[in-house]
Amino acid sequence: MKKLNAVPCGQTVRVTKITGEGAVKRRIMDMGITKGVEIYVRKVAPLGDPVEVTVRGYELSLRKADAEMIETE
């Protein structure tokens, strides 16, 4: 189990848990990132922020702090 911000480019992972509280967690879930969904990591910026992923067929950029709240397997 690792956080989404630690997943290397080109890998597909499945979400196991979203940590975080309130509005931040709600925003992540509103973007379509929920437990059990698959996420493909497309690109990671040179300094690790942002992380570009594909979720449910669309592309999304996540801040490093938000990616840390998503646990994957």
C-alpha positions as CSV (number, residue, x, y, z in Angstrom):
1,M,0.0,0.0,0.0
2,K,1.4,3.4,-1.0
3,K,0.3,7.0,-1.4
4,L,-0.6,8.2,-4.9
5,N,2.2,10.7,-4.9
6,A,4.8,7.9,-4.5
7,V,3.5,5.9,-7.6
8,P,5.9,6.1,-10.6
9,C,4.7,7.2,-14.1
10,G,3.1,4.6,-16.3
11,Q,1.6,2.6,-13.4
12,T,-2.1,1.9,-12.8
13,V,-3.2,1.6,-9.2
14,R,-6.5,1.1,-7.4
15,V,-7.7,3.4,-4.6
16,T,-8.1,1.8,-1.2
17,K,-8.7,4.8,1.0
18,I,-9.0,8.5,1.0
19,T,-7.7,10.2,4.1
20,G,-8.3,13.9,4.8
21,E,-11.2,15.8,6.3
22,G,-14.2,17.7,5.2
23,A,-14.0,19.9,2.1
24,V,-10.7,18.5,0.8
25,K,-12.0,14.9,0.9
26,R,-15.3,16.0,-0.7
27,R,-13.4,17.8,-3.5
28,I,-11.3,14.7,-4.2
29,M,-14.4,12.5,-4.3
30,D,-16.2,15.0,-6.5
31,M,-13.4,14.6,-9.1
32,G,-14.3,11.0,-9.4
33,I,-11.6,9.5,-7.1
34,T,-13.4,7.1,-4.9
35,K,-12.6,3.8,-3.2
36,G,-12.0,1.0,-5.8
37,V,-11.5,3.2,-8.8
38,E,-8.4,2.7,-11.0
39,I,-6.0,5.6,-11.5
40,Y,-3.3,5.6,-14.2
41,V,-0.4,7.9,-13.4
42,R,0.5,9.7,-16.7
43,K,3.1,12.3,-15.7
44,V,4.8,13.7,-12.6
45,A,6.2,17.2,-12.8
46,P,10.0,17.5,-12.1
47,L,9.4,18.7,-8.5
48,G,6.6,16.3,-8.0
49,D,3.8,18.9,-8.2
50,P,1.4,18.5,-9.9
51,V,0.7,14.8,-10.7
52,E,-1.2,14.1,-13.9
53,V,-3.5,11.1,-13.8
54,T,-6.3,9.5,-15.8
55,V,-9.4,8.6,-13.8
56,R,-12.6,7.2,-15.3
57,G,-11.5,8.1,-18.8
58,Y,-10.6,11.8,-18.2
59,E,-7.3,13.5,-17.4
60,L,-6.8,15.3,-14.1
61,S,-4.0,17.2,-12.4
62,L,-3.6,16.8,-8.6
63,R,-1.6,18.8,-6.2
64,K,1.1,16.8,-4.4
65,A,-0.7,17.5,-1.1
66,D,-4.0,16.1,-2.5
67,A,-2.2,13.0,-4.0
68,E,-0.7,12.3,-0.5
69,M,-4.3,11.8,0.8
70,I,-5.0,9.0,-1.6
71,E,-3.9,5.5,-0.6
72,T,-3.5,2.9,-3.3
73,E,-2.6,-0.7,-4.0
